[in-house]
Structures are given as C-alpha cells and as structure tokens.
Amino acid sequence: MASVLLVEDEALIRMMIADMLTELGHSVAGEAPDLTSGLMLASAPGVDAAILDLQLGKDSSEPIAIELEKRGIPFAFASGYGADGMPQTFKDHPVLQKPFPMDELQRCMAKLLG
C-alpha cells in the first residue's frame, strides 16, 4: 500500500481522511494544514501519493501540486467545489468532491496508484 501526504486546512476533515486512508491499508506520510508545511512535506522522501485540499485558507495548494508533479508523485485534489474550481493546468488530476465516502477515496487511490 501507499504512503500518502495529506494537505488539508480543516483539522477534523484531515483527521477523518487520515482515518479512512489507514482503514484502506495506506499509511499517512505526513499531514499539513497550510501551504508552507505542505511544500516542505511534498519535497520530503517517502511520499507515494497525495491528497490536496485545493484551497488552504487564503492560499491555493497549486505550488504543492507543482512540486509533486516535478517529483512524479501522483495526487488528487479534494474540494468542496468539485471539478469546477480546478486550475486548468491540473484538469487531468482526480478530484474528490468533499465530503466524500470511503469507497470514493478507495477508487481515487486505485486510480492514483495505477
């Protein structure tokens, strides 16, 4: 299974997603509530995939997505807006519409990990 980076600014949502990932057999490589810590963790070793909240307070998680893409690490966005709010650059990446059930997360992880 995969070691997944989780970037989400809402603590309760972050904990819920971390629990779902663990239940699906994955480990959490790191949890970040903001852009700065997300960027730091995205450049660290041991990350197989990532789930990124598109909007981190006033910041976008796009810089984290760019770093992950440079490193060849697959990722999905999680957003309350669904695919509508996605940056054009990342239209080909999976989007989890918040709130999402575990089976949707499982399908997304299967797609990310091929």
C-alpha positions as CSV (number, residue, x, y, z in Angstrom):
1,M,0.0,0.0,0.0
2,A,1.0,3.7,-0.3
3,S,2.4,6.3,2.0
4,V,0.1,9.3,1.4
5,L,0.7,13.0,2.0
6,L,-2.4,14.7,3.3
7,V,-2.7,18.5,2.9
8,E,-6.0,19.9,4.4
9,D,-6.5,23.0,6.4
10,E,-9.6,21.8,8.4
11,A,-8.3,19.6,11.3
12,L,-11.4,17.5,11.6
13,I,-11.6,16.7,7.9
14,R,-7.8,16.0,7.9
15,M,-8.3,13.5,10.7
16,M,-11.3,11.9,9.0
17,I,-9.3,11.4,5.7
18,A,-6.3,10.1,7.6
19,D,-8.5,7.5,9.4
20,M,-10.1,6.5,6.0
21,L,-6.6,6.1,4.4
22,T,-5.4,3.9,7.3
23,E,-8.6,1.8,7.2
24,L,-7.9,1.3,3.4
25,G,-4.4,0.0,4.3
26,H,-2.4,3.1,3.5
27,S,-0.1,5.0,5.8
28,V,0.0,8.8,6.2
29,A,3.4,10.1,5.1
30,G,2.6,13.5,6.7
31,E,-0.2,15.9,7.4
32,A,0.0,19.6,6.6
33,P,-2.6,22.3,7.5
34,D,-1.1,25.0,5.3
35,L,0.9,25.9,2.2
36,T,4.3,26.2,3.9
37,S,4.2,22.8,5.7
38,G,2.6,21.2,2.7
39,L,5.5,22.4,0.4
40,M,8.1,21.1,3.0
41,L,6.4,17.7,3.2
42,A,5.9,17.5,-0.6
43,S,9.7,17.7,-1.1
44,A,10.5,15.1,1.6
45,P,11.3,11.5,0.8
46,G,8.8,8.6,1.4
47,V,5.7,10.1,-0.3
48,D,4.0,7.8,-2.8
49,A,0.8,9.8,-3.4
50,A,-1.0,12.9,-2.1
51,I,-4.5,14.3,-1.4
52,L,-4.5,18.1,-1.6
53,D,-7.2,20.4,-0.4
54,L,-7.4,22.9,-3.3
55,Q,-7.9,25.9,-1.0
56,L,-5.8,26.3,2.1
57,G,-7.2,29.3,3.8
58,K,-6.2,32.2,1.6
59,D,-3.7,30.1,-0.3
60,S,-4.1,27.7,-3.2
61,S,-2.3,24.3,-3.0
62,E,-1.1,24.7,-6.6
63,P,2.5,25.2,-5.6
64,I,2.4,21.9,-3.7
65,A,0.9,20.2,-6.8
66,I,3.7,21.7,-9.0
67,E,6.3,20.3,-6.6
68,L,4.6,16.8,-6.6
69,E,4.3,16.8,-10.4
70,K,8.1,17.7,-10.7
71,R,8.8,14.7,-8.5
72,G,6.5,12.4,-10.4
73,I,4.2,11.8,-7.4
74,P,0.6,11.2,-8.2
75,F,-2.0,13.4,-6.4
76,A,-5.7,14.2,-6.3
77,F,-7.4,17.4,-5.2
78,A,-10.1,17.5,-2.6
79,S,-12.5,20.4,-2.9
80,G,-16.0,21.4,-1.8
81,Y,-16.4,22.9,-5.3
82,G,-15.7,19.7,-7.2
83,A,-14.1,19.8,-10.6
84,D,-15.5,23.3,-11.4
85,G,-12.9,25.1,-9.3
86,M,-9.9,23.2,-10.7
87,P,-7.0,25.1,-12.2
88,Q,-6.8,24.4,-15.9
89,T,-3.2,23.1,-15.6
90,F,-4.4,20.2,-13.4
91,K,-7.7,19.3,-15.2
92,D,-6.3,15.7,-15.7
93,H,-5.9,15.0,-12.0
94,P,-8.7,13.3,-10.0
95,V,-10.9,15.4,-7.9
96,L,-12.6,14.3,-4.7
97,Q,-15.8,16.3,-4.0
98,K,-16.0,17.0,-0.3
99,P,-17.5,15.4,1.7
100,F,-16.6,12.1,0.1
101,P,-17.3,8.5,1.2
102,M,-14.6,5.9,1.8
103,D,-15.4,4.0,-1.4
104,E,-14.8,7.1,-3.5
105,L,-11.4,7.6,-1.7
106,Q,-10.6,4.0,-2.4
107,R,-11.4,4.4,-6.2
108,C,-9.3,7.6,-6.3
109,M,-6.3,5.9,-4.6
110,A,-6.6,3.0,-7.0
111,K,-6.5,5.5,-9.9
112,L,-3.5,7.4,-8.5
113,L,-1.5,4.2,-7.8
114,G,-2.4,2.6,-11.2
